[in-house]
Amino acid sequence: MSTVPSRAVHGDERTRVERRVRDLLAGRAVLPGVIESVEPGADLWELGMESLAMVGVMVAVEDEFGVEFPDELLTRDTFRSLAAVTDAVVSLTRAEDPA
């Protein structure tokens, strides 16, 4: 279970964030040949993602979206799936810009 607070998110915003996260993962060769078509809820750890790749994903996401993951989100669950990473990004970007 993710520790990211659930929030209502406009579908178009969520889709754009998810697409950007997927593109970042593909660009970093995380699960090559898989990440491009994996379902958003698929478990990336079960598909072969490793801890070092997770660190690279975290840094890339922070750079791309201008956010910083707080310590409580630095867990396997936050990076378990595209959906979980997307939830974290949406939550963090809303926290940065509450308007």
C-alpha positions in Angstrom: 0.0 0.0 0.0 1.3 3.4 -0.9 1.9 6.1 1.6 1.1 8.8 -0.9 -2.1 10.6 0.2 -4.9 9.9 -2.3 -6.3 13.0 -4.0 -8.9 13.6 -6.7 -6.9 14.2 -9.8 -8.3 15.4 -13.2 -7.9 12.6 -15.6 -6.1 14.6 -18.3 -3.5 15.8 -15.8 -2.9 12.3 -14.5 -2.6 10.9 -18.0 0.0 13.5 -18.9 2.0 12.8 -15.7 1.9 9.1 -16.3 3.0 9.5 -19.9 6.0 11.6 -18.8 6.9 9.1 -16.1 6.7 6.2 -18.6 8.9 8.2 -21.0 11.4 8.9 -18.3 11.6 5.2 -17.4 12.0 4.2 -21.0 14.7 6.9 -21.6 16.6 5.5 -18.6 16.3 2.0 -20.0 14.4 0.8 -17.0 12.9 -2.5 -18.0 13.6 -2.1 -21.7 11.1 -3.6 -24.0 8.6 -3.8 -21.1 8.0 -0.3 -19.7 6.6 1.0 -23.0 3.6 -1.2 -22.8 3.2 -2.3 -19.2 -0.1 -1.7 -17.4 0.0 1.3 -15.0 -0.7 -1.0 -12.0 1.9 -3.7 -12.9 4.4 -4.4 -10.2 7.8 -3.1 -11.5 9.7 -5.0 -8.9 8.1 -8.3 -10.0 9.0 -7.3 -13.6 12.7 -7.0 -12.6 13.3 -3.4 -11.5 16.3 -3.2 -9.1 17.1 -0.9 -6.2 19.8 1.0 -8.2 17.3 1.6 -11.0 14.8 3.0 -8.5 17.4 5.6 -7.3 17.9 6.6 -11.0 14.1 6.9 -11.4 13.7 9.0 -8.3 16.4 11.4 -9.4 15.0 11.6 -13.0 11.5 12.2 -11.7 12.7 14.9 -9.2 14.6 16.7 -12.1 11.8 16.4 -14.6 9.0 17.6 -12.3 11.0 19.9 -10.0 10.0 18.1 -6.9 11.8 16.4 -4.0 10.7 13.1 -2.5 10.5 13.4 1.2 12.0 10.6 3.3 8.6 9.0 4.0 8.1 8.4 0.3 11.5 6.8 -0.3 10.0 3.3 -0.2 9.6 0.4 -2.6 5.8 1.0 -2.6 6.2 4.6 -4.0 8.1 3.1 -7.0 6.1 -0.2 -7.3 4.2 0.8 -10.4 3.7 3.6 -12.9 0.5 4.3 -11.1 2.2 4.6 -7.7 5.0 6.9 -9.1 2.3 9.0 -10.9 0.3 9.3 -7.6 3.5 10.5 -5.8 4.3 13.1 -8.5 0.8 14.4 -8.6 0.7 14.7 -4.9 4.1 16.4 -4.7 3.4 18.8 -7.5 0.1 19.8 -5.9 1.9 20.3 -2.6 4.4 22.6 -4.3 1.6 24.5 -6.1 -1.6 24.3 -4.1 -3.5 26.8 -6.3 
